[in-house]
């Protein structure tokens, strides 16, 4: 009998248009639908009708370790200064034991909005981690 277990979150891949794709954390994959309240003056009901409004997608935070000579994430952030950001499609895939995608988020028109560099600590023993927050216009989910 085959056992069914929930999928662990530690095996994932991020494709963002750079050469290296090794991110340690991805968070912020969320959205909200803003309701629109509407009521006609001649309605016999004494309450509003709620309609679906605009979808609002949250910013996505990507974290990764710093490697010597790898500056592509910071260069992508610096391109925003030119007032014409380098918009990319960012793909986040949750993988199974065979390294095949189970769940794929495709984030459209993404560009970086915030960058957090390394926290330096003379007594620290941690890895150098950088963080980049990207905004997206929308994303879709596909199950494999």
Backbone bond lengths (Angstrom), bond angles and torsions (degrees), N, CA, C in turn:
res aa  C-N    CA-C-N  psi(-1)  N-CA   C-N-CA  omega(-1)  CA-C   N-CA-C  phi
1 X - - - 1.436 - - 1.532 108.80 -
2 X 1.321 116.63 128.81 1.462 122.00 179.69 1.522 109.92 -80.10
3 X 1.313 115.13 135.11 1.464 120.18 179.30 1.529 109.61 -93.09
4 X 1.308 115.72 137.81 1.455 120.85 176.12 1.516 109.04 -103.84
5 X 1.312 115.83 126.98 1.451 121.73 179.51 1.523 108.65 -128.34
6 X 1.315 117.34 152.59 1.463 119.65 172.80 1.532 110.44 -62.95
7 X 1.296 115.98 154.11 1.460 121.59 -176.68 1.531 109.29 -82.49
8 X 1.343 118.19 132.67 1.466 119.61 177.05 1.531 110.96 -72.84
9 X 1.320 116.01 156.15 1.465 121.07 -175.26 1.528 114.23 -93.92
10 X 1.327 117.97 -3.67 1.463 119.71 -171.91 1.523 114.63 -83.49
11 X 1.332 118.69 -9.00 1.467 120.91 -176.62 1.524 108.65 -110.70
12 X 1.336 115.99 94.94 1.459 120.46 -176.53 1.522 109.98 -144.20
13 X 1.311 115.13 166.71 1.455 122.17 -178.65 1.525 108.59 -138.85
14 X 1.329 116.45 139.71 1.456 122.00 177.93 1.524 108.58 -120.50
15 X 1.314 116.03 126.32 1.463 121.49 174.66 1.519 106.66 -111.23
16 X 1.320 117.35 118.49 1.461 121.11 -172.96 1.525 113.14 -130.59
17 X 1.312 117.52 6.51 1.456 120.60 178.54 1.509 113.46 94.19
18 X 1.317 118.17 3.36 1.453 122.20 175.83 1.517 109.66 -103.48
19 X 1.316 116.66 171.74 1.462 120.21 -177.51 1.526 112.18 -73.19
20 X 1.350 116.67 -39.99 1.460 120.03 -176.85 1.510 109.35 -102.48
21 X 1.326 116.23 137.19 1.458 119.98 -174.26 1.522 112.77 -121.92
22 X 1.325 117.69 21.05 1.456 120.45 -175.73 1.519 113.19 -88.69
23 X 1.310 117.38 86.03 1.461 120.90 175.49 1.524 109.27 -96.13
24 X 1.333 116.55 146.54 1.465 120.81 -179.52 1.515 112.90 -92.88
25 X 1.336 116.99 -29.06 1.463 121.57 -178.11 1.523 109.29 -141.36
26 X 1.306 115.43 142.06 1.465 122.85 170.59 1.521 106.33 -134.37
27 X 1.330 116.48 126.02 1.467 119.41 179.22 1.520 109.60 -143.70
28 X 1.323 116.02 162.31 1.454 121.55 176.01 1.511 115.39 98.35
29 X 1.318 118.24 13.74 1.462 120.23 177.62 1.526 108.39 -77.00
30 X 1.317 115.89 88.13 1.459 120.48 -179.06 1.518 109.80 -147.53
31 X 1.315 115.27 160.49 1.456 120.29 173.56 1.522 109.28 -151.75
32 X 1.314 114.73 158.77 1.456 120.98 175.67 1.524 108.41 -130.92
33 X 1.311 114.82 152.50 1.457 121.37 174.13 1.522 106.38 -112.20
34 X 1.305 115.84 117.97 1.456 120.29 -178.45 1.521 109.39 -79.60
35 X 1.339 117.84 120.49 1.467 119.41 -179.15 1.530 111.80 -75.16
36 X 1.306 115.10 149.02 1.462 121.98 174.74 1.526 106.56 -111.01
37 X 1.314 116.31 125.38 1.468 120.35 178.61 1.521 108.62 -95.76
38 X 1.335 115.93 131.71 1.455 120.89 -175.75 1.526 109.28 -143.07
39 X 1.311 115.75 139.96 1.455 120.18 174.63 1.516 108.30 -150.08
40 X 1.332 115.96 127.06 1.460 120.40 175.23 1.528 108.98 -77.06
41 X 1.289 116.25 148.15 1.457 120.64 -179.24 1.520 113.45 -65.28
42 X 1.346 118.89 -25.53 1.463 121.71 -178.46 1.528 112.39 -95.16
43 X 1.316 116.79 6.22 1.461 120.22 -178.29 1.523 110.72 -67.52
44 X 1.349 117.90 132.80 1.466 119.92 178.41 1.535 112.22 -74.67
45 X 1.324 117.77 -13.83 1.464 121.56 179.65 1.527 109.23 -84.19
46 X 1.324 116.04 141.02 1.455 120.27 178.98 1.532 111.02 -99.87
47 X 1.305 114.97 48.04 1.462 120.75 174.23 1.519 108.29 -152.65
48 X 1.322 115.37 166.12 1.456 120.06 -178.90 1.521 109.80 -87.76
49 X 1.303 115.44 155.45 1.459 122.24 170.80 1.517 107.26 -94.98
50 X 1.312 116.87 137.30 1.458 120.34 -179.77 1.521 109.52 -105.00
51 X 1.322 114.65 126.46 1.455 122.43 178.95 1.525 108.78 -113.15
52 X 1.321 115.87 157.89 1.460 118.51 177.48 1.513 109.62 -78.63
53 X 1.323 115.08 136.02 1.460 121.43 -178.93 1.516 111.28 -110.51
54 X 1.296 115.02 -145.45 1.462 122.43 -177.09 1.527 110.81 -69.87
55 X 1.323 115.84 143.47 1.459 121.66 172.78 1.514 107.60 -89.07
56 X 1.315 115.88 137.71 1.461 121.14 179.95 1.526 107.76 -125.15
57 X 1.333 116.19 120.06 1.459 121.90 -177.18 1.523 109.56 -100.83
58 X 1.321 115.62 132.45 1.464 121.16 -179.90 1.515 112.09 -73.60
59 X 1.325 115.33 161.91 1.458 120.70 175.76 1.517 109.99 -73.72
60 X 1.309 115.85 148.66 1.459 122.54 -178.59 1.518 108.44 -107.97
61 X 1.316 116.89 132.45 1.462 122.01 179.25 1.525 109.37 -104.88
62 X 1.334 115.13 128.19 1.465 122.91 178.20 1.524 108.07 -115.54
63 X 1.323 117.38 131.13 1.466 121.85 177.66 1.514 108.98 -123.93
64 X 1.346 114.39 145.03 1.464 118.90 178.69 1.517 110.29 -157.79
65 X 1.313 114.43 159.17 1.454 120.75 175.45 1.521 110.15 -76.18
66 X 1.329 114.99 150.76 1.465 120.60 -179.79 1.523 109.38 -89.85
67 X 1.327 115.08 133.69 1.455 121.95 175.20 1.515 108.34 -115.63
68 X 1.308 116.74 141.74 1.456 121.31 -178.90 1.529 110.16 -59.75
69 X 1.321 116.10 129.03 1.463 121.97 178.12 1.519 114.79 85.99
70 X 1.327 118.28 -5.95 1.462 121.39 -179.43 1.525 108.42 -98.60
71 X 1.322 116.55 103.49 1.450 121.44 -174.62 1.528 111.74 -123.01
72 X 1.329 118.13 16.79 1.463 121.34 -172.54 1.527 113.31 -66.16
73 X 1.308 117.81 -36.66 1.461 120.13 -179.44 1.533 110.64 -65.88
74 X 1.331 117.12 -42.31 1.459 120.71 178.14 1.527 110.90 -67.62
75 X 1.317 117.69 -36.78 1.468 121.16 177.24 1.526 111.09 -63.99
76 X 1.343 116.79 -37.98 1.459 120.44 177.17 1.525 110.11 -63.65
77 X 1.328 116.93 -41.38 1.455 121.33 177.04 1.525 111.11 -64.81
78 X 1.316 117.70 -40.23 1.462 121.36 -179.15 1.522 111.96 -65.49
79 X 1.298 119.04 -25.78 1.465 121.97 179.42 1.528 111.61 -65.81
80 X 1.323 118.23 -20.64 1.464 121.43 178.62 1.522 110.48 -66.88
81 X 1.327 118.56 -27.64 1.453 122.14 -179.75 1.522 112.58 -62.19
82 X 1.288 118.30 -19.23 1.449 121.97 -178.13 1.519 111.89 -82.74
83 X 1.308 119.08 7.00 1.465 127.79 -179.36 1.523 113.38 62.56
84 X 1.292 116.89 7.83 1.460 121.69 174.64 1.524 105.95 -133.73
85 X 1.340 117.74 85.18 1.464 119.86 -172.85 1.517 112.74 -64.97
86 X 1.314 114.25 150.89 1.467 122.52 175.76 1.524 107.28 -79.30
87 X 1.325 116.52 93.87 1.468 120.85 -179.25 1.519 109.39 -79.63
88 X 1.331 115.50 133.17 1.461 120.71 -177.72 1.525 110.22 -131.49
89 X 1.303 114.56 160.19 1.455 120.97 169.71 1.522 107.00 -93.46
90 X 1.327 116.51 120.95 1.458 122.06 179.53 1.522 107.19 -106.04
91 X 1.325 115.92 127.19 1.461 121.60 -179.04 1.521 108.93 -114.21
92 X 1.331 116.11 127.93 1.462 122.34 179.29 1.515 107.16 -118.28
93 X 1.341 115.98 121.48 1.464 120.70 -175.79 1.519 110.37 -120.07
94 X 1.326 115.83 129.07 1.454 122.01 171.09 1.517 106.47 -89.14
95 X 1.346 117.06 126.89 1.463 121.51 -171.74 1.527 112.25 -108.99
96 X 1.321 116.16 153.09 1.466 121.22 174.83 1.531 110.03 -93.05
97 X 1.331 116.32 -171.78 1.469 121.12 -177.57 1.522 112.52 -63.06
98 X 1.318 117.84 -26.15 1.468 122.64 -179.87 1.528 111.69 -91.22
99 X 1.322 117.76 11.01 1.468 124.64 179.75 1.524 112.50 65.14
100 X 1.324 116.97 27.25 1.464 122.17 177.32 1.521 108.26 -102.07
101 X 1.344 117.12 143.41 1.473 118.94 -178.87 1.520 112.63 -68.56
102 X 1.327 115.63 134.84 1.456 123.09 174.43 1.530 109.17 -100.23
103 X 1.320 114.57 -39.91 1.451 122.76 -175.40 1.519 107.40 -138.09
104 X 1.329 117.49 131.50 1.459 121.37 -178.55 1.523 110.22 -128.05
105 X 1.317 115.84 122.08 1.464 122.46 172.45 1.527 106.96 -99.25
106 X 1.318 117.11 126.01 1.456 121.66 175.93 1.523 107.37 -111.91
107 X 1.321 115.73 110.62 1.464 122.68 -175.97 1.527 108.58 -99.89
108 X 1.331 116.20 122.56 1.458 121.32 -172.63 1.521 113.06 -99.89
109 X 1.325 114.74 144.35 1.469 123.97 176.46 1.529 112.64 53.79
110 X 1.310 115.82 47.59 1.466 121.07 -178.89 1.528 110.85 -84.36
111 X 1.326 115.08 142.70 1.459 120.37 170.07 1.525 108.53 -150.06
112 X 1.329 117.05 151.84 1.466 120.08 -175.50 1.518 112.40 -73.44
113 X 1.331 115.15 141.63 1.457 120.70 178.63 1.531 112.54 -121.85
114 X 1.323 117.09 -15.15 1.463 119.85 -177.87 1.521 108.54 -152.78
115 X 1.317 115.77 142.17 1.462 121.18 178.09 1.514 108.25 -133.85
116 X 1.325 116.50 130.25 1.464 121.92 174.50 1.512 107.63 -115.91
117 X 1.323 115.22 118.52 1.463 120.22 179.20 1.517 111.48 -80.26
118 X 1.295 114.62 -167.45 1.458 122.66 -176.83 1.529 110.86 -71.59
119 X 1.329 115.60 143.50 1.458 121.37 169.83 1.523 106.75 -93.15
120 X 1.329 116.45 115.73 1.458 120.51 -177.98 1.529 109.56 -86.83
121 X 1.339 115.36 138.93 1.456 120.89 -177.02 1.525 107.34 -150.38
122 X 1.325 117.46 116.74 1.463 120.84 -173.94 1.524 113.03 -66.77
123 X 1.327 117.94 -22.48 1.462 120.54 179.64 1.531 111.99 -106.19
124 X 1.333 116.54 8.87 1.458 120.66 -176.34 1.512 113.26 -78.73
125 X 1.310 114.89 157.72 1.459 122.09 178.37 1.531 109.85 -130.77
126 X 1.343 115.99 22.30 1.461 121.07 -177.16 1.522 110.28 -95.25
127 X 1.311 114.91 166.95 1.458 120.91 174.41 1.520 109.99 -78.99
128 X 1.326 115.87 155.89 1.463 121.55 176.54 1.527 107.83 -79.20
129 X 1.340 117.14 114.65 1.462 123.07 -176.81 1.520 108.75 -117.31
130 X 1.334 116.44 133.06 1.455 121.29 172.70 1.514 108.63 -112.54
131 X 1.320 115.40 154.57 1.452 121.57 -176.17 1.520 108.97 -132.07
132 X 1.322 115.70 139.62 1.458 121.06 178.92 1.521 108.12 -133.90
133 X 1.324 115.52 130.19 1.462 120.61 176.56 1.532 107.52 -102.82
134 X 1.321 115.36 128.45 1.461 119.71 179.73 1.522 109.19 -117.28
135 X 1.313 116.02 147.01 1.460 119.59 173.95 1.521 107.68 -104.32
136 X 1.312 115.27 148.70 1.459 121.42 -179.20 1.519 108.84 -129.96
137 X 1.319 115.64 149.59 1.460 118.96 176.94 1.523 110.86 -79.51
138 X 1.332 116.08 -35.02 1.464 120.83 177.68 1.521 108.61 -166.22
139 X 1.337 115.33 166.44 1.461 119.94 171.52 1.509 109.37 -146.89
140 X 1.329 113.96 156.79 1.460 120.71 177.44 1.526 108.38 -124.74
141 X 1.317 115.83 158.44 1.465 122.01 178.54 1.515 108.94 -121.83
142 X 1.321 115.51 135.56 1.462 121.00 176.13 1.517 108.74 -130.00
143 X 1.331 115.84 129.38 1.472 121.63 176.06 1.528 107.99 -95.21
144 X 1.318 116.10 137.20 1.470 119.98 179.05 1.507 111.06 -93.78
